[in-house]
């Protein structure tokens, strides 16, 4: 027995020493990795270049913005929000009532508020007064309703979009309320609520999704979706600028989820459930055109040094040069029925985050990208001043216009 105990003690000691050596070596490797320059695949900075264009003038861009803003002012509802469950068609996406529509309305109202706040400084006189009044009404609706937004039912988690885009609007409204401490305090509490709900509804494998088709657990069990996770991470970084924190270990889980979905050429899988099918159409570069911009931006914002300026420019140029793959799916009534599994609702979403990627580049390198982005968006404006890409009840013109206006504002040469 004594010999046996001795052997066990020696075995424990050897294992402990070995584990200690392993951990020291691991830490050393980790420290060395931090100091090394990131290694990129050559595919990360290789891609098509767009054909030369005559970029729209500032005047042409502003005229499009003006028409878009007028449309948004005209369609604001009496209670202050934008969008409704009306204008249904025979084919509608799964949207259990009422929670799904509360999520859609919160997201669309928030995007519209962002567009109006960002555009307001470019106007003066009566039109500016109308914009300010519309923002005030939208803000009141957001304060009254965004603080109760939650999951519609076990399967539908559309509220993720509402929480994320609400943070965009709240951050701008908070700045607009400078000097009004009670209002800023209200907005801070509203931001905290959105962040807490995003924490609650983070999937167990690290990212975020808009469905839980698996176990319907309290913390969703669904596969993380790359661009949904990116949308949330970008919102969380905006919340941090207000002083609203998010658990760092949860952020690291989300980053790891997107990394697992990233391919060497910086195309991103639609979701983790498809990550091991890299050549599946929707995962290929043409299928990722509407996702890579948001994913690249999110990872860049959380400190991923692999998302270099060259990577951003490569994917921006790919977006312009291969825009047809996204555009073919625009206005298709069935999600993912176009080539490479593209859904219509990728369109303005992709350009919205592309405009934010442009802001990450050095000032002297932006005009090329601003010109190409505006050159794509302006001709797509409808006769009534709106933009839309996917028929979604009575939300599509509002969110499409809001995203296009925010994108075009970033195309103006200051």
C-alpha positions, 0 to 999 in steps of 0.5 A: 500500500505504501509503495502504491501510494508513493507511486500515485504521489510520484505520478501526480507530481510528474503530471503536475510538473509536465502540466506546468511546463506545458502551460509555460510553453503555451503562454510563451507561444501566446506572448510571441504570437501577440508581437508577431505581424498577422499572417494573411493568405494571399487570397485575402488581398486578391480580388476583382477590381471595378471598372472605371466610373464617373463618380456622382458629384456631391450635389447629385448625392445630396439630392438623393439624400434629400429625396430619401429623407423626404420619403422617411418624413412622409411615412412616419406613423402618428405614434412616432415609429416607422413600419408596420405589419400591414401590406401583407402578401401571399408569401410572408416570412415566418413572423409570430405575432406580436413579438416579431413585429415589435422587433421589426418596428424597433429595428426599422425605427432605430435605423430611420432615426440614425439616418435622420440624425446623421443627415440633419446637419446637412439641412437648414430652415423648414426642412431641418425643423421637420427632421428635428420634429420627426426625430423627437417623435421617434425618440419618444416612441423608442423610449416608450417601447424599446425597453420592453422588447424581447424574444417573440417565442422560443424559435423567433429571436428577431429582437436581436436586430431591434436591440442592435440597431436601437443601440445605434440610434440611442448612441446618436440620440445621447449625443444629440441630448447634450446638456439635457442630463435627465434625457441622457440618463433615460437613454443610458438606461435604455442602452443598458437594457438592449445590451443586457438582452443581447447578453441573455440571447447570445447563443451557447456556441458564442455568437447570435442568431435570429432563430433557435430551431434546435432545443429552444433553450433559455440561452438560445441553442441555435447555430451562430450566424456570422453577420448577425454576430457581427451586427451585435458586436458593432452595436456593443462597441457603440454601447461601450462608447457610452460607458455600457459594458459587456462581459469580455468573456462573452465578446471573446466567444463571439469573436471566436465564432466569427473566426470559425466561419472565416475562410482564407479569402475573408468570405464568411460562412452564413452560419456555423452550421455551414462552416465546414462546407466552404464551397457551398454556394452561399459561403463562396465570395459571391454569396458573402458579398453582403456579409463580409463588410459587416464581419470585417468591420466587427472584427476590426473594431474588436482589434483583429489585426488581420482585418487590414486596410488592404483586406477592407479595400479588397472586399469593398472593390469586390462589392463594386465589381461583383455587385450583380450577384447581390443585385440579381437577388434584390426584390426577390420575394423568397429569401435565398432563391437567387444565385449563391443563395443570396437573399434580397435583404442582404443588399442594403445591409451590405452597402450600409456596412460597406460605408462604415468600412470606408470610414476605417480607411485613411481619408485620402483613400476614401474618394475612390470608394465613396464614388463607387458606392454612390454610383451603385446606390443613386440609380436604384432610388425609386420614384417616390424617393425610397430604396428597397430590396426585399418585400417585408410587410410594411418595413422594407421601404423604410429600412432600405431608405434609411440604410441607403441614406446613411450610406450616401451620407458617408459618400459625401466629400466633406 
